[in-house]
């Protein structure tokens, strides 16, 4: 196949969720003409993403350190999109960004991006600013000092990965999630400061993955030069309370220019309708593209073609 039907711009096929059946999951995507970018979230999953890219013709890799990996954390099932379920989806350990290790990974011909990296203010420390600490969603157990410490650490790590992306000329895959502080406004500020300081030497390039911000914030990212990527969240049926947030996201889907968006699964999380409650996988990215087409009032073919072209244009090391 010389060209895909769709590209899942953000897959975690390299995660342990697929350790027993990755071959079958990849085969299902391939059979539907779906290629993917395997995205790492720390050094071991980044290395695994490269290994998958090396093994499979239609998988490419991105390498980076996710902001949640600043500290040990437990992430529950409901948080990653398995609504109504209880239990731990995964546990994460603290890691320090090793620029040399990640720089070495970027030399692989199938590493096409840096990420996922960014800011996640939904997790806060349960103690004051002195590490080691664990993250929690129990706001009353934290202090403003502790929260400020985490925000500062995340910004520092984000800036280091922006610098690496600029050095090796690869696009960024950016994770942004709000908490008590608006992470999107903070991320935009970091990007404006970073690229503004570099002046003509830097041309911002990348995507905001799993977009959940406002339309106004999306326009600010677009003005900076970043694309917007949508997940199965856009397919979810909102409750009455969730409806204003969903409508704002749908407004963004309609408003982003045809040449500036991507579709992704963020699998194994955020499984789209009609498969909610199941483990997500790259083949399900079709449902995201179908919802984009519905919201924009255009054909699936137009959305699929544009999203594929946008992904090849952004990730220049990808070939077809």
Backbone torsions as a table, in degrees:
resi	resn	phi	psi	omega
1	UNK	NA	124.0	-175.7
2	UNK	-86.1	-20.2	-178.7
3	UNK	-147.7	141.5	-177.4
4	UNK	-83.9	161.3	169.5
5	UNK	-72.0	-44.7	179.4
6	UNK	-145.7	158.3	170.8
7	UNK	-121.6	122.6	172.0
8	UNK	-76.0	104.9	-172.5
9	UNK	-74.9	-4.8	-178.9
10	UNK	-158.2	93.3	178.8
11	UNK	-117.7	149.4	173.1
12	UNK	-115.5	47.4	177.5
13	UNK	-58.9	-19.5	179.9
14	UNK	-81.6	1.1	-179.2
15	UNK	-86.3	161.3	-177.6
16	UNK	-64.3	-16.4	177.8
17	UNK	-58.3	-21.6	-178.1
18	UNK	-113.3	15.4	-173.7
19	UNK	-62.2	-26.3	-176.9
20	UNK	-96.3	-17.9	-174.4
21	UNK	-144.5	27.6	-179.8
22	UNK	-57.1	-38.8	-178.7
23	UNK	-59.1	-45.4	-179.6
24	UNK	-68.1	-40.0	180.0
25	UNK	-63.8	-44.3	178.6
26	UNK	-64.4	-40.4	179.7
27	UNK	-62.8	-38.2	178.8
28	UNK	-63.8	-41.6	177.9
29	UNK	-64.8	-46.4	-179.9
30	UNK	-58.3	-40.5	-177.2
31	UNK	-64.8	-21.9	178.5
32	UNK	-101.6	8.0	178.1
33	UNK	75.4	30.3	-177.4
34	UNK	-109.5	120.8	175.3
35	UNK	-97.8	172.9	-176.1
36	UNK	-154.4	156.1	170.1
37	UNK	-107.6	116.4	178.0
38	UNK	-84.2	121.3	-171.8
39	UNK	-109.5	125.8	175.8
40	UNK	-83.7	159.5	178.3
41	UNK	-125.5	-7.3	174.1
42	UNK	-160.6	-174.7	-169.7
43	UNK	-66.4	-40.6	-176.5
44	UNK	-71.0	-41.1	178.0
45	UNK	-72.1	-27.7	174.3
46	UNK	-66.8	-43.0	176.7
47	UNK	-62.5	-39.3	178.9
48	UNK	-67.2	-37.0	177.2
49	UNK	-61.1	-41.9	177.7
50	UNK	-63.8	-40.7	179.2
51	UNK	-62.3	-41.2	177.2
52	UNK	-65.2	-41.3	179.4
53	UNK	-63.0	-35.9	179.1
54	UNK	-68.3	-34.7	-174.9
55	UNK	-82.4	-34.6	-172.9
56	UNK	-114.6	130.6	-176.0
57	UNK	-59.8	-37.5	-172.1
58	UNK	-105.8	27.2	170.7
59	UNK	-121.5	134.0	172.9
60	UNK	-118.9	169.6	-173.4
61	UNK	-125.1	150.1	166.7
62	UNK	-125.4	144.0	-175.6
63	UNK	-126.0	135.2	-179.6
64	UNK	179.5	176.5	-177.6
65	UNK	-117.7	114.7	-179.3
66	UNK	-69.6	143.3	-177.6
67	UNK	-61.8	-23.1	-179.9
68	UNK	-69.7	-15.7	-176.9
69	UNK	-85.3	14.6	171.2
70	UNK	-71.6	-20.4	-176.2
71	UNK	-150.8	163.7	173.0
72	UNK	-62.6	140.4	-179.4
73	UNK	-153.8	151.3	169.6
74	UNK	-111.9	127.4	179.8
75	UNK	-113.3	124.5	-173.2
76	UNK	-88.1	164.1	-175.4
77	UNK	-62.1	-42.4	-177.6
78	UNK	-63.4	-35.9	-178.5
79	UNK	-62.9	-33.6	-177.2
80	UNK	-95.2	15.1	170.6
81	UNK	108.6	-0.8	178.3
82	UNK	-91.6	76.0	-173.7
83	UNK	-59.0	135.6	176.5
84	UNK	83.6	-2.2	-179.7
85	UNK	-101.9	151.8	178.6
86	UNK	-119.2	155.2	178.4
87	UNK	122.0	174.7	-177.1
88	UNK	-93.3	124.0	177.2
89	UNK	-76.0	-44.7	175.6
90	UNK	-161.3	161.3	174.8
91	UNK	-115.3	142.8	-177.9
92	UNK	-127.0	147.8	179.8
93	UNK	-107.7	157.4	179.8
94	UNK	-70.7	145.0	179.1
95	UNK	-145.2	145.5	174.1
96	UNK	-100.5	137.6	-178.2
97	UNK	-67.0	117.0	179.4
98	UNK	-101.3	93.7	-172.7
99	UNK	-61.0	-34.4	-179.4
100	UNK	-66.2	-41.9	-179.8
101	UNK	-64.5	-42.5	-179.9
102	UNK	-72.2	-37.0	177.2
103	UNK	-59.6	-41.0	178.9
104	UNK	-62.7	-41.0	179.0
105	UNK	-62.8	-33.9	-177.4
106	UNK	-66.7	-15.0	-179.2
107	UNK	-76.1	-13.6	177.9
108	UNK	-67.2	136.6	-175.8
109	UNK	-62.7	-19.3	-178.9
110	UNK	-103.9	10.3	170.4
111	UNK	-87.2	115.4	-170.1
112	UNK	-111.7	-5.7	-178.1
113	UNK	-158.8	166.3	175.5
114	UNK	-108.7	120.8	179.4
115	UNK	149.2	167.1	20.7
116	UNK	-97.6	141.6	-179.7
117	UNK	-137.2	167.8	178.7
118	UNK	147.6	-141.1	-175.4
119	UNK	-131.9	133.7	177.0
120	UNK	-134.3	100.7	-177.1
121	UNK	-96.1	11.6	178.6
122	UNK	-80.9	-15.3	-179.6
123	UNK	-114.3	132.4	-174.9
124	UNK	-131.9	157.3	-177.6
125	UNK	-75.8	145.8	178.8
126	UNK	-85.7	-4.7	177.4
127	UNK	-129.3	-176.6	176.6
128	UNK	-72.3	-165.1	-165.1
129	UNK	-74.3	-3.8	-175.5
130	UNK	-85.0	115.5	176.6
131	UNK	-69.8	163.0	-2.7
132	UNK	-79.1	150.0	176.1
133	UNK	-139.8	165.7	175.4
134	UNK	-113.3	152.1	177.7
135	UNK	-82.2	155.5	177.4
136	UNK	-152.5	157.5	172.4
137	UNK	-97.2	3.5	-180.0
138	UNK	-85.6	95.8	-172.0
139	UNK	-61.1	-33.9	-176.3
140	UNK	-68.7	-14.0	-179.1
141	UNK	-89.9	1.6	-177.7
142	UNK	-114.1	170.6	175.3
143	UNK	-121.7	159.1	177.1
144	UNK	-62.2	-33.8	177.2
145	UNK	-60.6	-45.1	179.2
146	UNK	-65.1	-42.3	179.7
147	UNK	-64.3	-41.4	179.2
148	UNK	-64.0	-37.5	178.3
149	UNK	-61.0	-46.3	-179.4
150	UNK	-64.6	-43.9	179.2
151	UNK	-59.4	-42.6	179.3
152	UNK	-64.5	-42.2	178.1
153	UNK	-62.8	-42.8	-179.4
154	UNK	-64.5	-42.4	178.9
155	UNK	-62.2	-42.5	180.0
156	UNK	-60.3	-46.1	179.9
157	UNK	-66.0	-38.3	177.5
158	UNK	-61.3	-46.8	-179.8
159	UNK	-62.2	-38.4	178.6
160	UNK	-62.6	-38.2	-179.2
161	UNK	-76.9	-31.6	172.1
162	UNK	-61.1	-43.8	179.7
163	UNK	-62.7	-40.3	178.4
164	UNK	-64.9	-42.6	178.9
165	UNK	-59.8	-41.2	178.4
166	UNK	-66.2	-41.0	-178.7
167	UNK	-62.9	-44.0	-175.1
168	UNK	-97.7	3.5	176.4
169	UNK	57.6	54.4	175.1
170	UNK	-125.1	149.0	178.3
171	UNK	-72.5	155.3	178.1
172	UNK	-91.7	143.5	169.5
173	UNK	-113.0	110.0	-166.2
174	UNK	-109.0	128.0	175.9
175	UNK	-100.6	128.1	177.3
176	UNK	-136.9	124.7	178.3
177	UNK	-139.8	128.2	-177.1
178	UNK	-73.1	159.9	172.1
179	UNK	-146.3	-133.7	176.2
180	UNK	-66.6	-24.6	175.8
181	UNK	-112.8	145.3	-179.3
182	UNK	-73.0	108.8	-176.3
183	UNK	-72.3	-31.9	-179.8
184	UNK	-64.9	-44.2	177.7
185	UNK	-61.8	-39.6	178.5
186	UNK	-65.9	-42.2	179.8
187	UNK	-64.0	-42.1	178.4
188	UNK	-62.0	-42.3	177.7
189	UNK	-60.3	-46.2	179.3
190	UNK	-60.0	-44.8	-179.2
191	UNK	-65.3	-41.4	178.8
192	UNK	-64.2	-43.9	180.0
193	UNK	-65.2	-44.0	-175.4
194	UNK	-66.4	-52.8	-176.8
195	UNK	-73.4	-30.1	176.0
196	UNK	-64.0	-37.9	179.5
197	UNK	-66.9	-32.1	-179.1
198	UNK	-81.6	-20.3	178.3
199	UNK	61.4	-136.3	-175.3
200	UNK	-67.8	-13.4	-179.2
201	UNK	-73.3	-16.6	-174.0
202	UNK	-125.8	132.9	171.9
203	UNK	-119.7	110.6	-177.2
204	UNK	-56.3	139.0	-178.6
205	UNK	-151.3	131.8	178.2
206	UNK	156.2	-170.2	178.3
207	UNK	-137.3	152.4	172.8
208	UNK	-95.6	109.0	-171.8
209	UNK	-83.3	153.7	177.9
210	UNK	47.9	57.1	-170.2
211	UNK	-65.1	130.7	178.4
212	UNK	-136.5	9.0	-179.8
213	UNK	-80.2	-169.0	179.8
214	UNK	-88.1	168.6	175.8
215	UNK	-65.3	-39.4	178.1
216	UNK	-61.1	-42.8	178.0
217	UNK	-66.1	-38.8	177.6
218	UNK	-59.2	-40.3	179.3
219	UNK	-65.0	-33.6	177.4
220	UNK	-69.1	-40.7	175.4
221	UNK	-62.6	-44.6	-179.5
222	UNK	-61.2	-41.7	179.5
223	UNK	-63.4	-31.2	177.2
224	UNK	-74.1	-20.6	-179.7
225	UNK	113.4	8.7	-178.3
226	UNK	-99.4	144.2	175.9
227	UNK	-88.2	168.4	-177.9
228	UNK	-118.1	133.0	-177.5
229	UNK	-119.6	134.9	-175.1
230	UNK	-111.5	145.4	-180.0
231	UNK	-115.0	-171.8	176.6
232	UNK	-61.7	-12.6	177.1
233	UNK	-54.5	-34.4	-177.5
234	UNK	-68.9	-15.2	179.5
235	UNK	-91.6	-11.9	-174.3
236	UNK	-66.7	144.0	174.1
237	UNK	-86.6	113.2	-174.1
238	UNK	-78.4	152.2	168.5
239	UNK	-75.0	171.9	178.4
240	UNK	-58.1	-40.0	180.0
241	UNK	-67.6	-35.4	-177.6
242	UNK	-82.0	-13.2	-171.2
243	UNK	-57.3	-44.7	179.6
244	UNK	-59.7	-37.9	178.6
245	UNK	-67.8	-43.5	179.1
246	UNK	-62.5	-42.2	-179.2
247	UNK	-65.1	-35.3	176.7
248	UNK	-66.2	-39.8	178.0
249	UNK	-67.1	-42.5	178.2
250	UNK	-63.4	-35.2	175.5
251	UNK	-60.1	-39.8	178.2
252	UNK	-66.3	-42.6	178.0
253	UNK	-56.8	-41.8	-179.6
254	UNK	-71.4	-31.2	-170.8
255	UNK	-88.7	-26.7	-177.7
256	UNK	-64.0	132.5	179.1
257	UNK	-56.2	150.2	-176.0
258	UNK	-59.6	-26.5	-177.7
259	UNK	-97.4	16.7	-175.6
260	UNK	-131.7	19.1	-178.3
261	UNK	-126.1	162.1	176.7
262	UNK	-136.3	161.9	172.4
263	UNK	-119.5	146.6	-176.0
264	UNK	-153.7	165.3	174.6
265	UNK	-102.9	-32.5	-167.8
266	UNK	56.3	28.8	-178.0
267	UNK	-62.9	144.3	18.4
268	UNK	-89.4	12.0	-174.8
269	UNK	-98.6	170.3	168.6
270	UNK	55.6	46.6	-178.4
271	UNK	-59.0	127.7	-177.7
272	UNK	-75.1	159.8	166.1
273	UNK	-62.9	141.2	11.1
274	UNK	-97.7	23.1	-174.5
275	UNK	-109.2	16.2	-179.1
276	UNK	-52.1	139.6	-179.0
277	UNK	96.6	-15.2	176.6
278	UNK	-100.7	164.7	172.5
279	UNK	-67.3	135.3	179.4
280	UNK	-76.2	158.7	176.6
281	UNK	-156.3	160.8	-174.0
282	UNK	-55.1	-33.8	-179.7
283	UNK	-58.9	-25.1	-177.0
284	UNK	-77.6	-4.2	178.9
285	UNK	-61.5	-22.3	177.2
286	UNK	-57.0	-37.6	-178.5
287	UNK	-67.6	-31.9	176.1
288	UNK	-66.8	-46.5	179.4
289	UNK	-62.4	-39.1	178.4
290	UNK	-63.0	-39.3	178.8
291	UNK	-68.7	-39.0	175.9
292	UNK	-58.3	-46.1	179.6
293	UNK	-60.6	-43.8	179.5
294	UNK	-61.3	-47.0	-177.6
295	UNK	-67.0	-34.6	-177.9
296	UNK	-87.7	-9.8	179.9
297	UNK	69.0	37.7	178.8
298	UNK	-132.6	-178.7	-176.0
299	UNK	-82.3	155.2	173.3
300	UNK	-58.7	-40.5	-178.7
301	UNK	-59.0	-41.1	179.9
302	UNK	-65.9	-43.9	179.6
303	UNK	-65.2	-46.0	-179.1
304	UNK	-61.1	-47.4	-178.9
305	UNK	-62.4	-41.9	-179.8
306	UNK	-67.0	-43.6	-177.4
307	UNK	-65.4	-38.3	177.3
308	UNK	-65.1	-47.1	179.9
309	UNK	-61.0	-41.2	179.5
310	UNK	-62.5	-39.3	-178.1
311	UNK	-69.5	-42.9	176.2
312	UNK	-64.2	-36.4	-178.9
313	UNK	-68.0	-39.2	-178.3
314	UNK	-76.1	-47.1	-176.7
315	UNK	-96.4	84.2	-167.2
316	UNK	-66.8	-21.3	179.9
317	UNK	-79.3	-9.6	176.9
318	UNK	-73.2	141.0	-179.7
319	UNK	-126.4	155.6	177.4
320	UNK	-155.3	NA	NA
